[in-house]
């Protein structure tokens, strides 16, 4: 759905995006991760044709950025969503639908999809931050896009709002729809994304599945007899490595086996003082 090669954006001598090569596959939820100022929003704006690259090639849904045929397949929420504060949520979407030639029936569908149907008649100015973000997602969904681009959708939300938004995003990445989720929180993309690209200072530094980037599952434990525990665990089976690290042991094993390991050690007389992922 998205391909870039050598994508670069310079502001004077500063490279906001530097020689970026992205491949976002159809039907996946792709996490675009990096600290604030890493170049995420600049990249997304170039994908949408909002700003021009200094160099490089971009194809979005098989079209150049900003091409009407490509834009028709894309929905986006970049940074903070902007709506008329004196209009209701529904009225704001009606304005957008009228401008874009979208059937009115889609308004009710997207409001239900983001769980705002009960508050659709309230003025936008009365919405909480979480509701405003969800209305922004609803606006991005109006065209029933093949590609959905969400830029930091949980920014500023409280923990409950973040949980709701993550659950919503998981539901949006279904069937053939592709989602690009920009975030500065690795923990966030781990919960909702299939693959992740990590950007720093405008350059893509690594890319892969969440499991690949996270590495093998590990348990860290401290016992009353680490030497004995090392020997015992090495013989237990299913452990790819048992390594001493200070006064703790690091075990490459599925975290779901934590209770089994704790019980096995105690049964052979080795007390476990600490056990953590």
C-alpha positions in Angstrom: 0.0 0.0 0.0 2.9 2.4 0.7 6.4 2.4 -0.9 9.1 5.0 -0.5 12.6 5.0 -1.8 15.2 7.6 -0.8 12.6 9.8 0.7 14.2 13.0 2.0 12.9 16.3 3.3 15.3 19.1 4.1 14.7 22.4 5.7 17.9 24.3 4.9 20.8 22.2 6.2 18.6 20.1 8.5 17.3 16.8 7.2 13.9 16.1 8.8 13.6 12.9 6.9 16.7 11.3 5.4 16.8 8.6 2.7 13.8 6.7 4.0 12.7 3.4 2.5 9.3 2.1 3.7 7.2 -0.9 2.6 3.7 -1.1 4.2 1.9 -4.2 3.1 -1.8 -4.4 2.4 -3.9 -5.6 5.3 -1.4 -5.0 8.1 -1.3 -2.6 11.0 2.1 -0.9 10.7 3.6 0.9 13.6 5.8 4.0 12.8 7.7 4.6 16.0 10.2 7.2 17.1 10.7 10.0 19.6 9.1 13.4 19.2 10.9 15.2 16.4 12.1 12.0 14.7 10.4 12.9 11.4 7.2 10.8 11.7 4.7 13.5 11.0 6.8 15.0 8.2 6.9 11.6 6.6 3.1 11.2 6.9 2.5 14.6 5.4 4.6 13.7 2.4 2.7 10.5 1.9 -0.5 12.5 1.8 0.9 15.2 -0.6 0.6 17.9 2.1 4.3 18.8 1.7 6.7 18.0 -1.1 9.8 15.9 -0.6 13.2 17.3 -1.3 14.1 14.0 -3.0 12.9 10.4 -3.4 10.0 8.4 -4.7 6.6 7.8 -3.1 3.7 5.5 -4.1 0.5 5.4 -2.0 -2.1 2.9 -3.1 -0.1 2.7 -6.3 -0.4 6.4 -7.0 1.8 9.5 -6.5 1.1 11.4 -3.2 -1.8 13.8 -3.6 -3.2 12.1 -6.7 -7.0 12.1 -6.6 -7.3 8.4 -7.4 -4.9 7.6 -4.5 -6.4 10.1 -2.1 -9.9 8.5 -2.6 -8.5 5.3 -1.0 -6.9 7.0 2.0 -8.2 8.4 5.3 -6.0 10.3 7.7 -5.8 12.0 11.0 -2.6 14.1 11.3 -1.8 15.7 14.6 -4.8 17.2 16.4 -8.1 16.9 14.6 -9.8 20.3 13.8 -13.5 20.8 13.6 -16.0 23.6 13.9 -16.5 24.0 17.7 -20.0 25.4 17.4 -21.3 22.4 15.3 -22.2 19.0 16.7 -20.1 16.0 15.9 -22.7 14.8 13.4 -22.9 18.2 11.7 -19.2 18.4 11.4 -19.1 15.0 9.6 -22.0 16.1 7.4 -20.0 19.1 6.2 -17.1 16.8 5.4 -19.3 14.2 3.7 -21.0 16.9 1.5 -17.6 18.3 0.5 -16.2 14.9 -0.4 -19.3 13.5 -2.1 -19.8 10.8 0.5 -23.2 9.2 1.1 -24.9 10.5 4.2 -25.5 6.9 5.5 -21.7 6.7 6.2 -22.0 9.3 8.9 -24.1 7.0 11.2 -21.9 4.0 10.4 -18.6 5.7 11.3 -20.1 7.3 14.5 -21.2 3.8 15.6 -17.8 2.4 14.7 -16.0 4.9 17.0 -18.7 4.6 19.7 -19.9 8.2 19.4 -23.5 7.6 18.2 -25.0 8.6 21.6 -23.1 11.9 21.7 -23.3 12.8 18.0 -25.7 15.7 18.6 -23.4 17.4 21.2 -21.3 20.4 20.2 -17.7 19.5 19.4 -16.6 22.2 22.0 -18.3 20.1 24.7 -16.4 16.9 23.8 -13.6 15.5 26.0 -10.2 15.1 24.4 -10.8 11.4 23.9 -14.1 12.1 22.1 -12.5 14.6 19.9 -9.8 12.1 18.9 -12.5 9.5 18.2 -14.4 12.0 16.0 -11.1 12.6 14.1 -10.9 8.9 13.5 -14.5 8.9 12.4 -13.7 11.6 9.9 -10.8 9.6 8.6 -13.1 6.6 8.1 -15.8 8.4 6.1 -14.5 7.3 2.8 -14.2 3.7 4.0 -10.5 3.9 3.1 -8.2 1.1 2.1 -5.4 2.9 3.9 -5.9 4.6 7.3 -3.1 6.9 8.6 -3.3 7.9 12.3 -0.7 10.3 13.7 -0.3 9.9 17.5 -4.0 9.2 18.1 -3.5 8.6 21.9 -1.6 11.9 22.5 -2.9 13.6 25.6 -5.4 10.9 26.5 -5.7 9.6 30.0 -5.0 5.8 30.6 -8.7 4.9 30.1 -8.8 6.9 26.8 -5.6 5.3 25.6 -7.0 1.9 26.3 -10.2 2.7 24.4 -8.3 4.1 21.4 -6.0 1.1 21.2 -9.0 -1.2 21.2 -10.6 0.9 18.4 -7.4 0.7 16.3 -7.2 -3.1 16.7 -10.7 -3.3 15.3 -10.0 -1.0 12.4 -7.1 -3.1 11.1 -9.3 -5.9 9.6 -9.7 -7.7 6.3 -8.0 -5.7 3.5 -7.7 -2.4 5.4 -4.2 -1.2 6.1 -3.4 1.0 9.1 -0.3 3.1 9.7 -0.1 4.1 13.3 2.5 6.7 14.3 3.5 6.8 17.9 6.4 7.6 20.2 5.4 4.8 22.6 6.9 1.3 21.7 4.6 -0.2 24.3 1.6 1.1 22.4 2.5 -0.3 19.0 3.4 -3.7 20.6 -0.3 -4.1 21.6 -1.9 -3.3 18.2 0.7 -3.6 15.3 1.8 -6.5 13.1 5.1 -4.8 12.0 7.0 -1.8 13.2 9.5 0.6 11.7 11.6 2.6 14.1 12.7 6.1 12.9 15.3 8.3 14.6 16.6 11.7 13.4 14.8 11.1 10.1 16.4 7.7 9.3 14.8 4.3 9.5 17.0 2.4 11.9 15.2 -1.0 12.1 12.1 -2.7 10.8 10.4 -6.0 11.6 7.6 -7.8 13.4 6.9 -6.9 17.0 8.3 -10.3 18.1 11.4 -9.9 16.1 12.2 -6.4 17.5 11.3 -7.4 21.0 13.6 -10.4 20.9 13.0 -13.8 22.5 10.9 -13.9 25.7 12.9 -13.7 28.9 12.3 -14.3 32.5 14.5 -12.7 35.2 14.7 -14.4 38.5 16.7 -14.4 41.8 16.9 -17.4 44.0 18.5 -18.5 47.2 20.9 -20.7 45.2 21.6 -19.3 41.7 24.3 -21.9 40.9 22.0 -24.8 41.6 19.2 -23.1 39.9 21.3 -22.6 36.7 22.1 -26.3 36.6 18.5 -27.3 37.3 16.9 -25.0 34.8 19.4 -26.0 32.0 18.1 -29.6 32.4 14.5 -28.7 32.7 13.8 -28.5 29.0 12.5 -25.7 26.8 15.1 -23.2 27.9 17.3 -21.8 25.1 19.7 -20.1 27.5 20.2 -19.6 31.3 22.7 -16.7 31.9 23.8 -15.2 35.2 23.5 -11.4 35.2 24.7 -9.9 38.5 22.7 -11.7 41.3 19.9 -12.6 38.9 19.4 -15.3 36.2 18.1 -14.5 32.8 16.2 -17.3 31.2 15.1 -17.4 27.5 11.7 -19.0 27.8 8.0 -18.4 27.2 6.7 -16.0 29.9 3.7 -18.3 30.3 5.9 -20.9 31.9 6.7 -18.6 34.9 4.5 -20.4 37.3 5.8 -23.8 36.2 9.4 -22.7 36.7 8.7 -21.2 40.1 7.0 -24.4 41.3 9.8 -26.7 39.9 12.5 -24.7 41.7 10.6 -24.7 45.0 10.0 -28.5 44.8 13.8 -29.1 44.6 14.4 -26.9 47.6 15.4 -23.7 45.7 13.4 -20.7 47.0 12.6 -18.0 44.4 13.0 -14.4 45.8 12.1 -12.6 42.6 10.5 -13.6 39.3 9.8 -11.0 36.6 9.4 -10.6 32.8 
